[in-house]
Amino acid sequence: MHLTLVDLQDKKNRLIFIFKTCIIKLQQRKGDVFLKVTIIEDPNIKETEISIICARITNEINDIYSKISTVGQTVAGKKDEETFLIPIKEIFYFESVDGNVFFYTENEMYEAMGKLYRIEENLKNLQFSRISKTVIANLEKMLSIRKAENSRLVATLVNQEKLIVSRQYVSEIKKKLGV
């Protein structure tokens, strides 16, 4: 697919590309450069490939990679004797309770297949991070964090659920969240 540019608007450090099939808006902050997006449709291609070419790997680049990596990924979970394939982006967190691992979406709870450490290994390049011995949280579902007693943090998720970040994971979480 080759996109035909219909209009280009430059308004207050924002470029807006208007194509026949889509609109791409890019915001420029002070000192930043615009993100160049190229989409080429070729019927001879057997496998889709996405390349990220950058001067250096930044938090923004890692965020883009993480979002791209989750496309199409699912986690198998059991509920009421049925197995469901849940998109990874819908999962708020994984929790180990009495040797069983559960994961939670906005409104549902499922039992995961496997051990928490194996799940952590599979999620290591995504926006998930261990926040305690028993919990791995989706950082993209965190709305806010605040200090708690004993050098811990309380993370509030977008569904208003609160999770405790253990002391030993506080610095890693702050670094990943950029705070």
Summary of the structure (lengths in Angstrom):
residues: 179
radius of gyration: 19.9
end to end distance: 39.9
largest distance: 59.0
contacts: 401
relative contact order: 0.09
helix: 22%
strand: 38%
